[in-house]
């Protein structure tokens, strides 16, 4: 049996403040990045957890997705994206 099979089916619990919809929880992309890319380096991700552009750059080393696609998967609002990202 694959050791990841039991983990992948487990629901991911959000911190209590994330359920309330606080701005700190909305800007924390750490949990979402870990859910999508579980083998990413947690210590590096923890250092950039509130900056979606830096999280996307860290993730881009692990995948062939573009930075824009990674930002969309992380749930970054379009207004938070830079104008250079939206133009392309």
ChimeraX attribute file (.defattr): number of C-alpha atoms within 10 A of each C-alpha:
attribute: neighborCount
match mode: 1-to-1
recipient: residues
	/A:1	5
	/A:2	6
	/A:3	7
	/A:4	8
	/A:5	9
	/A:6	9
	/A:7	10
	/A:8	11
	/A:9	8
	/A:10	8
	/A:11	8
	/A:12	11
	/A:13	9
	/A:14	11
	/A:15	10
	/A:16	10
	/A:17	12
	/A:18	15
	/A:19	11
	/A:20	10
	/A:21	10
	/A:22	11
	/A:23	10
	/A:24	11
	/A:25	18
	/A:26	15
	/A:27	15
	/A:28	18
	/A:29	23
	/A:30	20
	/A:31	19
	/A:32	16
	/A:33	25
	/A:34	15
	/A:35	14
	/A:36	13
	/A:37	13
	/A:38	12
	/A:39	10
	/A:40	16
	/A:41	12
	/A:42	13
	/A:43	9
	/A:44	11
	/A:45	21
	/A:46	14
	/A:47	12
	/A:48	18
	/A:49	20
	/A:50	17
	/A:51	14
	/A:52	22
	/A:53	19
	/A:54	15
	/A:55	23
	/A:56	24
	/A:57	15
	/A:58	18
	/A:59	23
	/A:60	15
	/A:61	10
	/A:62	11
	/A:63	11
	/A:64	10
	/A:65	13
	/A:66	13
	/A:67	19
	/A:68	16
	/A:69	13
	/A:70	22
	/A:71	24
	/A:72	14
	/A:73	13
	/A:74	20
	/A:75	15
	/A:76	17
	/A:77	9
	/A:78	12
	/A:79	8
	/A:80	10
	/A:81	15
	/A:82	10
	/A:83	10
	/A:84	7
	/A:85	11
	/A:86	10
	/A:87	6
	/A:88	6
